[in-house]
């Protein structure tokens, strides 16, 4: 029988802590949530490898370092409402649920949304609501949100998501430029977004977030 608890501890000790993620709530959440439960059965052996886990449909579970550093940069508080865009099978939402007051997890692949809902219930994440909807549309009827996090790379953020962010709120997103990606945190101040670089990472670009492609002749 595979000892996933030991793998989880090793993941945190070798991938998360060395990446300057030291906030106890994030460390505790990543030690507690069984990452292997939120990937397809055939991918369980890869759940704790330091890379993105492919879920199909162009979607991944972000590598532990990337998710941990995004959460560290966003500094989610226990009284905050978070929208998790592109939750896949729910791993990120289960982790965020331990940091936030409530999580609205948006997933557009119907079978992913259904499975995420059941897996989150199994794991006791009762402060998460899974919404089956286009990722680029978000879930405005449950907002506005103090924090928005996007589980995959983007080239631009749809205005519909920015509109769902509270004044003073923040959004974490991984912007891809070719093969290079930069995670940035955007702050909504007086209705305008101000972006700050957090760290480098990469992931597949999500459908609906491709932006305008520029082709040079």
N, C-alpha and C positions, 0 to 999 in steps of 0.2 A: 504493500500500500504506500502510495506516495505521501511523503510528509510535507504537505503544503505550508503548514505553519512555519517550518524551518526555512522553506523557500521564501516565504513572506518576510521573515526576519532578515535573511540574506539580501533580499531585494532592497529593503530599507537601508541596511548597513553598507551596501556596496554601490547602490545607484542613487538613493535619495539623500542620505546624510552627506556624502562627499560632494553633492551639488549645492551645498550651502543652504539646504532646507533644514531649519532647526526649530521651527514652531512646533511645540508639542502636539497641538490638536491635529496637525497634518500628519505627523509621524504616527500618532496613535491611530488615526483613521486608516492609514495605509497598512499598518500592522494588523488591524482588526478585520478589514473587509476582504473576503476570500476572492481574490482576482480570478482564480481558476473557475469560479462558479459563473462568471459573466462572459465567458468565451465559449465557442462551440466545443463540444466534447473532444473532438479530434485535435483541438488546439490547446488542450489543458497543459500539455507538457511544455508549451511555449509561453504560458501565461506570465512567467516571471523572468523571462529573458529580457534584456535591456533594449527592446525595440518595439515598434508598433505591432500589434497583433491584428492581422487582417480578418475582418468579419464577413467580407463579401459586400456586394453592392457599392464598392468604392469606399468602404468605411473601415475604420480601424479603432481599436482601443489604444489610445495614446500611450507611448512608452512611459514607465513609471516616473523617470526623471522629468519628462516634459510636463506631465500632469502636476507633479509635486511642485515644480518651480512656478507654474501658472498659478496654482493655489497660493503659494507663498507670496507671489507678487500682488495677488488680488486681496489678500488678508481678510478673508470672509469672517464676519462677526456672528455670534450666536443669535442675534436679533434680526438678522438680515434675510431677505427673500432673494433667492437665486434662480435664474433661468439657465438650465444646462441644455445647450442647443446641439443636437446630434448625439443623444445619449447612448445610441447603439443598444446593447443588451443591459445597460444600466450601471456598469461599474463606476463610472465617474460620478453618477448621481448618488450612489450608495456612499461613496467617500465624502462628497459634498454635504450629504444629509447629516453627517456627524459634525459638521462645522457650522451649518446655517440653521435658521429657524424653520425654513421650508424651502423645498426645491420643486420647480416645475421643469420636468424633463421633456424636451420636444424631440420627437423621432418621426421621420416621414416614411420609413420602411414599415409597413403594417405588421409584418411578422416579428420584426425587432421590437416594436412598441409593445405588442402583446406579451412577448417573452420577458421584456424588461419589467413590465408591471408585475408579472408573477414572481420573477426572481427577487425583485425588491421587497415584495410581501414576505417571501420566504426568509429573507435576511432581516426582517423586522424594521425596514426603513419606511416607517409609517408616516413620515413627513415629506414624502415624495409623491407627486402626481405626474403620471406619464400622459402626455398629450400627443396623439397621432395627428401630425400636421406638417406642411412643408417647412423645412428648417428655416428658409429665408423669410418666412412669415412670422415666426415666433409664436407666442401665445398671449396676445394683447389683453384678452379678457381677464387673465389672472394677474396682470401687471398693474402698475409699473414695478420694476425690479431694482433692487439695490446693486446687484451684481449680475452680469451676463457672462457666461463662458462658452466658447465655441470649441467643440470636440473634433477638430480637424482643421486643415489649413484653408485659407481664403485668399482671394486677391483684392476683394473689396467687400465692405459690409453694407447690406441693404439698409436703406433709411428706415424701413419698418422695424428693424431690431433696435436701432439707436433711439427711435421714438418711444420704445418700451422701457428705456432706462430712466430711473429716477434722477432728478437734479441732484448732483453730488455723487451719483453712482459711478460704477466703473465696469468696463468690459475688457475681458482678456481674449486675445485672438492671435493666431499664428499666421502671419502674412508671408506668402511665398513669392519669391522673385526668381523665376527659373528653378534651379535646384536648391537655392538658398532660402532659408526661412528665418524670420525674426518674430519672436513673440513680443507683442506690445500690449500695454495696458492703456486704455482710453478713459479719461475722466470727463464727466459731463459738468461743465461749469458755465452758468448763465446760458444754458441751452446749446453751447458749443462744445465740440469734442477736442480735447488736448491729449496727444498720444506720447507715451514714453517707452523707450526701448527697455526690455527686460532681459532677454537672452536669446540665443540662437537655437533653433530646432527645425525639424522638418516633418511633414506629414502629407498625405494626399489632399489635394484641393477638393472641397466638398461641392457637389452639384448645387447650382444656384448662387455660388459665391465666386464664380470664375472672373467676373468683371469683364472689362473690355480688353481683348487681346490686341497687342500692337505688333504688327509684322513689319520687319525692315526688309526692304528689297536689296 
